[in-house]
Amino acid sequence: MVRSLPQGELFQLDSPLTGEIRGERSLMAFPFFALSKNAWMKPLAYATSDVSIEVRPSARGVATIYDKEIVLYIASLMASKLEQGLPVAQDFVFTAHDLFSVTGANHSARSYTRLADALERLQGTQIRTNIEAGGEGEDGFFSWLSEARLQYARSRNGDKRLKAVKVRLCDWLFRAILRDRQVLDYAATYFQLGPIERRIYEVARSTCVEGEALEIDLQTFRLQIGFQNHLANFRMAMRQIAAEDTVPDYHLQLVEAPPAPGAAGTKGRKAGRAKVIITRRPEPLPEPSDDGPGA
């Protein structure tokens, strides 16, 4: 006879998340995820004199900026445990309901299907980087999640009910959070942003830590954001984002030089050079107190 176990014995949950959403600083600064809602089947690459990143897709494509929400949620659970002085391990068990509540997703059947697809991409995407984590480097590829499972229970009529999500975080990210402690909080409105705005916020948050401004050439910024289309498309997107000025906590300015004359024998004028300047918005002044001197 199979004994019916109470929920607490079936699943030792790490959720619900009680603190803020956090992210590891390297994952904020560099383009590890595709800026797409749909499957991105091409490899991604980023290289400077100091940093190299190579990302290979699985059969379902490269993990996207929306799949990254799960990684941020796990990092937040881990950071919260560390702050409380609790032991941490690489295995995390949480409810899809809490994940959806934190990220602002609805609780429809479609969201659960997207969750399963996202977990598969996070487990299948292969990453290679020379960025060290926790004082150690790695050669070869790793995946964001070395294990990812949806745990179900059966109702009396035989229907499956999702009870918990169980994942194992990769060694690289686990070491980075545990040892480096370069974990930064995210703005509450982050999950309401589009993919490019999310990356702009992350780059700004990881760079302008002490309040200094970020001034960067547009082409270099395109690569750091991870924008895969042409520079002209990125310039148009940046004009719109700068005009709307909706990136939380930061003000973005696009500074463009006048168009240059085209080369001999060509038509039109060549777009001038451009740079991006990002500054942190001033903290809002405190509300005046109603308690005057004679109150």
Solvent accessible surface area in square Angstrom, and as a share of the most:
residue,aa,sasa,rsa
1,M,241,1.08
2,V,144,0.83
3,R,158,0.58
4,S,104,0.67
5,L,63,0.31
6,P,74,0.46
7,Q,74,0.33
8,G,45,0.43
9,E,97,0.44
10,L,86,0.43
11,F,23,0.09
12,Q,137,0.61
13,L,63,0.32
14,D,33,0.17
15,S,10,0.07
16,P,93,0.58
17,L,21,0.11
18,T,116,0.68
19,G,39,0.37
20,E,98,0.44
21,I,18,0.09
22,R,30,0.11
23,G,0,0.00
24,E,8,0.03
25,R,80,0.29
26,S,22,0.14
27,L,3,0.01
28,M,0,0.00
29,A,14,0.11
30,F,41,0.17
31,P,10,0.06
32,F,1,0.01
33,F,6,0.02
34,A,1,0.01
35,L,35,0.17
36,S,20,0.13
37,K,153,0.65
38,N,118,0.61
39,A,61,0.47
40,W,63,0.22
41,M,101,0.45
42,K,134,0.57
43,P,89,0.56
44,L,11,0.05
45,A,88,0.68
46,Y,24,0.09
47,A,79,0.61
48,T,72,0.42
49,S,115,0.74
50,D,112,0.58
51,V,21,0.12
52,S,50,0.32
53,I,6,0.03
54,E,50,0.22
55,V,0,0.00
56,R,108,0.39
57,P,39,0.25
58,S,26,0.17
59,A,100,0.78
60,R,107,0.39
61,G,0,0.00
62,V,0,0.00
63,A,0,0.00
64,T,2,0.01
65,I,1,0.00
66,Y,49,0.19
67,D,5,0.03
68,K,2,0.01
69,E,27,0.12
70,I,7,0.04
71,V,1,0.00
72,L,2,0.01
73,Y,0,0.00
74,I,0,0.00
75,A,2,0.01
76,S,1,0.00
77,L,6,0.03
78,M,0,0.00
79,A,6,0.05
80,S,15,0.10
81,K,48,0.20
82,L,31,0.16
83,E,124,0.56
84,Q,113,0.50
85,G,66,0.64
86,L,83,0.42
87,P,117,0.74
88,V,31,0.18
89,A,60,0.46
90,Q,34,0.15
91,D,50,0.26
92,F,1,0.00
93,V,20,0.12
94,F,0,0.00
95,T,31,0.18
96,A,5,0.04
97,H,113,0.51
98,D,18,0.09
99,L,5,0.03
100,F,10,0.04
101,S,63,0.41
102,V,43,0.25
103,T,11,0.06
104,G,69,0.66
105,A,40,0.31
106,N,98,0.50
107,H,86,0.38
108,S,47,0.31
109,A,85,0.66
110,R,165,0.60
111,S,10,0.06
112,Y,71,0.27
113,T,83,0.48
114,R,135,0.49
115,L,7,0.03
116,A,38,0.29
117,D,36,0.19
118,A,8,0.06
119,L,7,0.03
120,E,83,0.37
121,R,32,0.12
122,L,0,0.00
123,Q,72,0.32
124,G,26,0.25
125,T,0,0.00
126,Q,65,0.29
127,I,0,0.00
128,R,96,0.35
129,T,10,0.06
130,N,81,0.42
131,I,23,0.12
132,E,115,0.52
133,A,1,0.00
134,G,9,0.09
135,G,69,0.66
136,E,78,0.35
137,G,48,0.46
138,E,57,0.25
139,D,149,0.77
140,G,32,0.31
141,F,58,0.24
142,F,25,0.10
143,S,16,0.10
144,W,0,0.00
145,L,0,0.00
146,S,59,0.38
147,E,69,0.31
148,A,21,0.16
149,R,122,0.45
150,L,45,0.23
151,Q,48,0.21
152,Y,98,0.37
153,A,31,0.24
154,R,166,0.61
155,S,39,0.25
156,R,255,0.93
157,N,117,0.60
158,G,34,0.33
159,D,83,0.43
160,K,111,0.47
161,R,146,0.53
162,L,43,0.21
163,K,50,0.21
164,A,0,0.00
165,V,0,0.00
166,K,54,0.23
167,V,1,0.01
168,R,84,0.31
169,L,0,0.00
170,C,6,0.04
171,D,82,0.42
172,W,4,0.01
173,L,0,0.00
174,F,25,0.10
175,R,23,0.08
176,A,3,0.02
177,I,0,0.00
178,L,55,0.27
179,R,127,0.46
180,D,53,0.27
181,R,137,0.50
182,Q,78,0.34
183,V,33,0.19
184,L,27,0.13
185,D,51,0.26
186,Y,11,0.04
187,A,18,0.14
188,A,101,0.78
189,T,60,0.35
190,Y,0,0.00
191,F,30,0.13
192,Q,148,0.66
193,L,24,0.12
194,G,27,0.25
195,P,38,0.24
196,I,30,0.15
197,E,34,0.15
198,R,5,0.02
199,R,4,0.02
200,I,1,0.00
201,Y,2,0.01
202,E,0,0.00
203,V,0,0.00
204,A,0,0.00
205,R,33,0.12
206,S,5,0.04
207,T,42,0.25
208,C,1,0.00
209,V,54,0.31
210,E,151,0.68
211,G,46,0.45
212,E,85,0.38
213,A,54,0.42
214,L,25,0.12
215,E,104,0.47
216,I,23,0.12
217,D,46,0.24
218,L,3,0.02
219,Q,68,0.30
220,T,68,0.39
221,F,0,0.00
222,R,34,0.12
223,L,81,0.41
224,Q,26,0.12
225,I,0,0.00
226,G,8,0.08
227,F,25,0.11
228,Q,86,0.38
229,N,90,0.46
230,H,145,0.65
231,L,59,0.29
232,A,65,0.51
233,N,70,0.36
234,F,0,0.00
235,R,22,0.08
236,M,127,0.57
237,A,22,0.17
238,M,0,0.00
239,R,115,0.42
240,Q,111,0.50
241,I,8,0.04
242,A,22,0.17
243,A,87,0.68
244,E,88,0.39
245,D,47,0.25
246,T,80,0.47
247,V,3,0.02
248,P,21,0.13
249,D,55,0.28
250,Y,1,0.00
251,H,76,0.34
252,L,5,0.03
253,Q,89,0.39
254,L,28,0.14
255,V,52,0.30
256,E,67,0.30
257,A,48,0.37
258,P,111,0.70
259,P,71,0.45
260,A,41,0.32
261,P,102,0.64
262,G,29,0.28
263,A,74,0.57
264,A,110,0.85
265,G,92,0.88
266,T,84,0.49
267,K,201,0.85
268,G,60,0.57
269,R,159,0.58
270,K,144,0.61
271,A,61,0.48
272,G,9,0.08
273,R,182,0.66
274,A,8,0.06
275,K,72,0.31
276,V,0,0.00
277,I,35,0.18
278,I,0,0.00
279,T,50,0.29
280,R,87,0.32
281,R,79,0.29
282,P,123,0.78
283,E,127,0.57
284,P,119,0.75
285,L,162,0.81
286,P,118,0.74
287,E,157,0.70
288,P,117,0.74
289,S,87,0.56
290,D,145,0.75
291,D,111,0.58
292,G,37,0.35
293,P,152,0.96
294,G,82,0.79
295,A,103,0.80
